[in-house]
Amino acid sequence: MHPRRILTWPIHGSYFNTLSRLDDEWFLPVKAGAPDGYGGRGSADFPLSVRDVPAASIRELDLDLVL
């Protein structure tokens, strides 16, 4: 099975930190100024499989799951 491509918002830091260690690709929406829910990776120590994506580009992603 290929890694799932998952869009999520890392609202609960510790919970997402654990999820991000799974063998999946994670996409976090970002907006200018990093309003609540749109700060992306920020300064967190997430694996390289966690990537920021501009919120305006979300529709262009080929996703398997949205959390």
C-alpha positions in Angstrom: 0.0 0.0 0.0 1.3 3.4 -0.9 1.6 6.2 1.8 -1.7 7.9 2.2 -1.9 11.6 1.3 -3.6 13.3 4.1 -4.7 16.9 4.6 -5.1 18.0 8.3 -4.9 20.9 10.6 -2.4 20.3 13.5 -4.6 21.8 16.2 -3.6 19.4 18.9 0.2 19.5 18.8 1.0 16.3 20.7 -1.6 14.3 18.9 -0.5 15.3 15.5 3.1 14.9 16.4 2.4 11.2 17.0 0.3 10.8 13.8 3.0 12.5 11.7 5.4 9.6 12.5 3.2 7.2 10.5 4.3 6.3 7.0 2.0 8.8 5.3 2.3 12.1 3.5 0.8 15.0 5.5 -0.3 18.4 4.2 -0.9 21.4 6.4 -2.7 24.4 5.1 -1.0 27.8 5.5 -2.2 31.4 5.1 -0.2 34.6 5.2 0.1 35.8 8.8 -0.5 32.3 10.1 -4.1 32.8 11.5 -5.4 30.1 13.9 -5.4 26.7 12.1 -3.3 27.9 9.2 0.2 28.1 10.6 1.5 24.9 9.0 4.6 23.3 10.4 5.6 26.4 12.3 8.6 25.7 14.5 7.5 22.1 15.3 9.9 19.2 14.7 7.8 17.2 12.3 9.3 14.7 9.9 9.9 15.7 6.3 6.7 13.8 5.3 4.8 16.8 6.7 4.5 19.7 4.2 3.0 23.1 4.2 0.6 23.8 1.3 -1.0 27.2 0.6 -4.7 27.0 1.6 -5.7 28.4 -1.8 -4.0 25.4 -3.4 -5.8 22.7 -1.5 -8.2 21.9 -4.3 -5.3 21.0 -6.5 -4.0 18.2 -4.2 -4.6 14.6 -4.9 -5.7 13.5 -1.4 -6.7 10.2 0.1 -8.1 11.6 3.3 -9.0 14.8 5.1 -8.9 14.9 8.9 
